[in-house]
Amino acid sequence: MQANRVEISPASEDLIAMPRPTVAQLTYGSCTVIFSTLAMLLLSQTSSGPGIAVIAIAALGLGLLVAMTVPVPRPSPAPPAQQAKPEAVPVPVPVPVSVAAAPEPVREPTAP
């Protein structure tokens, strides 16, 4: 007898993409696990195996919670399609008549 096998193609796995943890999530989660384990072990002064196991599981859960609550960077929204902007054309500024007609003083070096 041959069992009916259903093979899953690799293409179907690509449809469900699981995001990878960021460096911040790994760092915060790891530090939380280490420091919370040390703090709970020192505060409870537990030396039994089951007590240490409970503390370790609690620290792992706390580290997972912290890692999952770290904000994940979101991709920036795509900028809207830029329209062709017309080039700025310099506009001549009218000069007042009083300034245009005023004679400029001429300064020339004098001979010694």
Rosetta blueprint (number, residue, H / E / L):
1 M L
2 Q L
3 A L
4 N L
5 R L
6 V L
7 E L
8 I L
9 S L
10 P H
11 A H
12 S H
13 E H
14 D H
15 L H
16 I L
17 A L
18 M L
19 P L
20 R L
21 P L
22 T L
23 V H
24 A H
25 Q H
26 L H
27 T H
28 Y H
29 G H
30 S H
31 C H
32 T H
33 V H
34 I H
35 F H
36 S H
37 T H
38 L H
39 A H
40 M H
41 L H
42 L H
43 L H
44 S H
45 Q L
46 T L
47 S L
48 S L
49 G H
50 P H
51 G H
52 I H
53 A H
54 V H
55 I H
56 A H
57 I H
58 A H
59 A H
60 L H
61 G H
62 L H
63 G H
64 L H
65 L H
66 V H
67 A H
68 M H
69 T H
70 V L
71 P L
72 V L
73 P L
74 R L
75 P L
76 S L
77 P L
78 A L
79 P L
80 P L
81 A L
82 Q L
83 Q L
84 A L
85 K L
86 P L
87 E L
88 A L
89 V L
90 P L
91 V L
92 P L
93 V L
94 P L
95 V L
96 P L
97 V H
98 S H
99 V H
100 A H
101 A H
102 A L
103 P L
104 E L
105 P L
106 V L
107 R L
108 E L
109 P L
110 T L
111 A L
112 P L
